[in-house]
Amino acid sequence: MFSFSGILIAFISLVGLIVLHELGHFVLAKKFKVKVEEFGLGYPPKIWGIKFKDTLYSLNLLPFGAFVKLYGEDKKIDDPQSFSAKPFWQKSLIILGGVISFWIISFILLSIVMGLGVPSVIDDNENILNPMVEIIEVSSNSPAEKAGIKAGDIILNLKYKESSFKIEKVKDFQDLIEKYKGEEIILTIKRGNEIKDVFLTPRVSPPSGEGALGVGLIRVGIKSYPFYKAPIEGLKATVNLTIMAVKGWIDAIVNWVTGKPVQAQLMGPVGVFDLFNQASKMGLSYFLQFVAIISIFLALANILPIPATDGGRFLFLLIEKIRKKPISEKVEQNAILISFVLLLILMVYVTIKDIIRIF
């Protein structure tokens, strides 16, 4: 369930990411000497503003992000300071500056995480400080799901009658479950800062492809890197997570088209807030890693060739470059409006699903 501190952390984090995204547009516009008419925190109506070097810096009432207004962005203006008067490559970088900023944020956060210590998947034979067995998947209608176990839970102990076993290896845990099939056991699990006991009975004859509890397991430990290696590992992690996210999207689309079960699910603001709320309880490294992952997904979503995104704006710019003449303002505006309405409908749909799932 949501807590006030969790909601506050989620809100500040998401708004912060959006502000830094807009800052990417702003910095590159200034770099290429495009006049920035306004840089606003929040959305109108305006509360306060100050003008400095031709740019109005404003504070607005609706605190849901930020915006940058560029001179000559919406219509062609024959002026050296106009966005429309700049060469194709400069306009492209300005448009994609927000997307680039998301990847830079992810790289910085993951580099910090690598220095602090990053939760890493390890095998049972690897010696590392404080190894843990983590649940990464819970099957539907399994004993684990019925007992309230969730993905992300850490298994600390297994108890059977008077015996108690500390769990540090996946194989040891699986052997114990096999031994106590059909018998009631107690698992001591850690979820964020909460530790609790869960009563359940491993199945004697589980369905094909599932274990006696119906969970997927990994062994994790905290690995840290010296300061000179942390940025290299942070860059590797950013690239790898981006590739994994793209592969995940492709797999989901292929499965959907071919009629196979789609494991991924769309998530709206409420669902994202719930994930932020959970991540905020798991420690600084986990939380920073989670924000970095969200930043990567925002970058990928924003680069999609949909008119309402930066990727869509870049697509229009590319078409204009190929055609060697501008696209009709009316056509562009209508395309943006239609895509925005469709995205809004989709957002309402997934938000309703998130509310039903969480509450």
N, C-alpha and C positions, 0 to 999 in steps of 0.2 A: 504494500500500500504506500501511497505517496506520503512524504513528510514535508514539512515546510522548508527545512534546510535542503532537502533533495530537490524540491521544485525551484528554490532560489538558485542553487548551484547549476541546475540544468538550464534555467533561463539565462543566467549570466554567461554560461559557456556558449550556448547557441547564438545569443546576441553578439557575443565577442567574436565568434567565427564569422558572422555576417559583416560586422564592422571591418574586420581585417580583410575580408573579401573585397569590400568596396574600396578599402585603402589601396589594394592592388591596382584597381582602375585609376585611382587618384594619383598615385605615385608615378605611374607610367604616362599619364596625361601631362603631368607637370614636367616630366623628363623630356617629352617631345614638344613642349611649349604650346600645349593646347590650353585654352582658357577654361578653367573650371569655375562655372558660375556659382555652384553651391555644393558644399559637402555637409550633409545633414546626418545627425545622430537621431534615430527614431524617424517617424513619419508625421507629416503635417496633421493638424495645425501646429504652427510654429509657436514656441514659448519664448525663445530668446535667440538672438543672432548677432554676430559681429563680422564686419567686412575687413579683410586684410589682403592686400595685393590682388584686387579684382575678384576674390573669392569670398562668398558669404559662408561662414561657418555657423550652422544653426543647430539648436537643440529643440526637438519636436515632442509633441505630446504622446504619441503612440510609440512605446519603447520596444519595437519589434525588429530592430535592425538598423540599417543606415542606407543612404543613397548618395550618388554622385550625379550632378547635372553638368553636362559638357556643352560648351558653346558650339553650335553647328552639328549637334548629334542627331537631331530630329529632322533637320532640313539642310539643304546644301547652301552654304554661305561662302562667298568668295573673299576669304580673309585668312592671312597666314596663321592666326590664332585659332581658326575654326577646325573642329574635328574633321569635317567633311573635306577640308582642303589638304589634309595630310596624305602622304603616300600610303599605299595599300599595306605595306609591312608594319608601319607605325600604328595604323588604325587596328590592325589585327592584334598586335601586342597589347594595345590599350583594352580592347574588348576581352582578350583572354587573360588579362592581368589578374582578374579576380579568381579565375580557375587556378592559375599558377600559384597564387597566394595560398590557396588551400593546401597544395602539395608542400609548399615551403613550411607552413604551420605544422603539417604532419611530420616533416623531416626534423624540425626543431624539437617537437615534443618527444618523438621517438629517440632522438639523440640523448635527451635528458633522461628518458626512461632507461636507456642502455647504461648510462652512468650510475643511476640510482640502483638499478637491478631490475631485470625484466623477467616476468614469469615465462619460462621456456619449457617446451615438452622435452622430456628426457626418458631414456629407457631404464629398465629395472636394474641394470648392471652399473649404471653411472653413479659415482659417489659425489654427492652435492649436499650443501647445508639445507636442512629443513625440507626434504622432499615431501610431496603431497600427492594423493590420488584424487583426481577431480572428475566429476561427472560432466560429460559434455553433451549427452543426449539421453532423453527419457522416452521410451516407447509408449504409445497410446495403450491404455487399459492394462498396463503392466503393474506388477506389485509396487514398483517404485513410484509410478504416477499416482496410484491409489493411496499411497502413504504420504503424498505431498512433496516428494523429492523433486528438485528442479535442476535443470542444467546450470552448471556453475557451482553447485554444492561441493564442498570438500569433505571427504570421508576421513574422520579422525580415528574412530575405533569401531570394532565389531564385538558385540557381547552375545554370548550364548550361555544361559543359565548362570553358573558361577565363573565362567571363563571370560576373559577380556583380551582382545588382540589389538595392538596398535597397528594402524594401516599406513604403510609407507611405499608399498610396491603393488602394482596391478596384479601380478601373478599370485602373490600371497593372498590377496583379497578374493580373486577368482577361485582359488583352491578352497578357501574357507566357505564360500557360497556353495560350491559343489558338495562339500562335506555336510553342510547343514540344510540341504534341499528338503522342503516339506516341514521344516522346523521353524518356529518363531525366533527371530533374532532381533537385536537392537543395534541400529547404526547411530553412532554419534557423528553428526554432520555440522559443518561450519558454513553459514550463509552470511557473508559480509562480516559484521561484528557479532552476529548471533550464533550461539552454539546450542543445539538441541538434540534430543534423542528421538529416533523414529522407529516404530515397531512394524515389522513386515515379515512375510513368509516367502522365501524363494520357491518358485514353481518347480515341481518335479519334472513336468513335461512341457517346457516352454514352446511357443510357436516356432516354426522354421525361421532361422535367421536372427532369433532373439535369444538372449541368455536367461537365466533363471530369475533375475531381477528386472530385466528389460532396460538396461542402461549401457551407454557407451562410456568408456573410461580412458583416461590418459594419466600419466605420471608427470608432474610438473615440479620445477624448482626455480629458485631465483638465481639468475646469472647476471653478474655485473661486469662492465668493461672499463679499463682505464680511460682517462679523459681524451687521450689522443686516438683511441679506437672507437669511442662511443659514436662520433659523427659518421664514421664509415659504416658501422652496424646500423645506425639510424637510417642512413640512405638505403642500405640493403633492405631493411624492413619496410620502408616506404614503397620501394619498387615491388617487393614480393607481395605486399598486401594489396597493392593496386592490381597486379596480375591476378591474384586470387579473386578479387572482387569482380573483375571483368569476366573471368572464367565462370564464376558463379552465376552472373547475369546471363551469359550465353547458354549455360546448361539449363537454367530455368526457362529461357525462351524456347530452346529446342524441345524440352520436355512438354511444355505447354502446347506447342505446335503439333507434336507427335502424340498427344493425348496421354502422356505418362504423368505420374504424380509429380507435382512441383513442390520441392522442399522449402524453397524460399518463400517469404511472404512480404507483401507491401506493408509499410508502417508509416503512420502519420505522426503529427506532433505529439499526441498523447502517448503513443507507443515509444517514441524517442525519449520523451520525458521520463517514462517508466524505466527505460534502460539507463539513463543518466542517474536516476534515483538509486538503482541497484549498484551501478559502478562506483558511485560516491561513497558507498559503505565498504568498499573492498580495498581501500588503501590508495596512497598517492600514485604509485607506479601503475596500478590497474586503471585508475581513473584517467591519467594522462594518456595511457595507451588507448583507452576507449575513445577519448576526444580525438586522438590522431586518426583512428579508424573512421569516425564520423566525418572528419575533415576530408578524408580520401573519398568517401562515398558522396559527399557534397560536390567535390571536384568532378567526379565522373557524371553525376546527375546534371551538373551545370554545363558540361561540355556536350551533352546530347544535342543533336541538331533539331531542337524544338524551338519554334519562334519565340517563346516566352523566356528562353534561357540565353546565356552568353554564347553557347554553341549555335543556337538559332540565328543570333545576330551575326556571328561569324559566317554562317552559311549564306545569309543574304549578301554579305560583303563579298564572299567568294563568287557567288553567281553574278554579282555586279561587275566584278573584275573580268570574268570570262565573257560576259555579254558586251563589255565595254560601254555600258550605259546603265544608269541607275534604275532600280526597280521602282515601280509606282509607289508613292507614299501610302496611297489608299490600300493597295494590295498588301503591303507590309504591315500596316496597322491592323487590317482585318485579320490577317494570319496570326498576329500576336494576340489579338482579342479572343479569337476562337480557341487558340491553344491554351490561353489563360483560363477561360471558362471551363474547358475540359479538364485541366489540371485541378481547378477548384472543385469540380464535381468529384474527381477521383480522391482528392484530399478529404472531402466530407465523408465519402464512402469508407475509406480506410480508417478515419478517425472514429466513426461509429463502431467499426469492427474492433478497434483497439479498446474502446470503452467497454464493450461487451466482454472481451477477452480478459481485461484486467479486473473489472469490478463484478 
